[in-house]
Amino acid sequence: MTEYRAVFDADVAFLNGGGLRAEGFRLDLPAPDLDADEIGRLLVQHLGLAMVGRVDLANLEVVEEAHKGSRGIAPTSEHRTDAASARRLVDLSHPIREGLVTYPGIPAPTFAPHLTREASRAVYAPGTEFGIDLITMAGNTGTYLDSPFHRYADGGDLASLRLDTLVGLRAEVFRLTDATERGIPAEVFADRVDDLRGAAVLLHTGWDAHFGRPEYGVGSPFLTGEGARFLVDAGAVLVGIDALNIDDTESGGERPAHSILLAAGVHVVEHLTGLAGVPPRGARFNAVPPRVEGFGTFPVRAFAEV
């Protein structure tokens, strides 16, 4: 699933005067063999520019790099989801195992038998046996979903969530693996604001590479409060991240992203994984917890349909 991006300096002149300059601009490409004129037209389309008279590119280089979701760039052939192509499912969940530490300070799950296979032989007919097991587990284990009740006592619990806010959501993936700052600001989403209404916004930071190790709990990326407000105003229905928390857990007890998103009824999914396998646009996201009353958070089997 190789993807390509162009790296270049640009000088744009407008027919009605003025211009625009960019240095080190990076743009998704639908194919690696486009010439400078074709890439210039894609740049104009991506930025939504009008009255463009001339586009000059310099220091142009095409590199293998995951798409970030540039506007107007058609999916590569590996990502096309027309009727002729096979559906591909991408698992976005961490497996849960006994002793797994998801979040520092939250108890790891423990497993115990309720009915062993050996004991069941005395209950069932000869040759028939079953195992029934118990799991003791915090709701915040593995890849899990937060409902409003997680943050607010009068918020909707897991049993209240509508399936149409959990299944078949348009996935808008934002590639942030090369970000130089931990906080994800509102500006990241500005060029795709028209695509966010009714969507699952998935933040691909790459932090899942540390999952299950001590370094996972330190220096994790997060969504800023301003970024959360932008997503609410844009109409997102779910926000997911492949990192420790949607909030900055190292800045004290405030949790602005949780507070803003869950107050607006926007679901939060934390500890995703495998987002590199999901294109920036065109996939469908699914994450359904069990219908538990009086409970705010529970693991999900999150996956994308590509």
C-alpha positions, 0 to 999 in steps of 0.5 A: 500500500505505497503512497506518495507525496510531493515536497516543493517550494511554490510561487503562486501569482493571481490574475487580480494581483498579489501572490502566495509563496510556500517553502517545503510544502508537502502534498498527497499525490495519486501517483508518483509520476506526475509532472510539475504542471499536474502537481501545481494544479493539485496544489491549487485544488487542495488550497481552493485557490481562485483566479490563479494565473501562474504556479511555479514549483521549485526543488520538487521531490516525490517521496514515499510517504503516507497520505495526510488527506490533501483535498481533491486528491483521489485515493490510490488504487489500493484504497479505492472502494468502488463496487469492483474492489474487495472490501478490506477490514482493518483491525484498530484494537489492541488485544486484551490479555491478563495482566495488560497495563493500558493506563498507568495506575488502572488495574490490569485485567485478571482472568479466573475460571468459573467452571473448568472443562474438567468440572463440567464433565460431571454436569454434561453428557459424556464427551460434552464439556465447556469452559466458563470464565470470569474477567475482572477488568476496569472499563478503561482497558485496551481500546475503549470508548467513552460515553458522556456518563464517563465525564458527567453524572447526568450524561448518557451511559453505554446503554443509551448510545445510538448504533448509528453513532457507532457503526458505519461512520465516515472515517476522516484520518489525520496523519500526525506522525511527524508532528513536532508538538504534542498538542493537536490544535484546531488548525490541523482540521481547518482545510477539511472542515466541510468533511467532518460533519457526521464523521469519525475523526481519527488522529493517527499519531503513531504513539501506539508503537509504545503500547504496553510499555512504560514509555507509552505513559509519558509524552503522549500526543493529545487533542487541545481544548481548542481542537476539541471545540473545533471538532464539535462545531464542525459536527464530528460524532466521534473522535479517536486517537492512537495514544494514551489519552485524548487529553494531556495527562501531564498538565494537571487535573483538567481534561478540556477535550473530554469535557468539551467532546462528551458534553456535546455527545461526541464519543471518544475512543482511546488507544486505537492502533493500526491507523496506518492501514486506513486511508485519510478518506473513504473508509468506514469506522465501527466501534461498538461497546456492550449495552451496559447500563450505568457504565461510562466506558468499555472496551470495543472491537474497533475496525475500519472498512476500506 
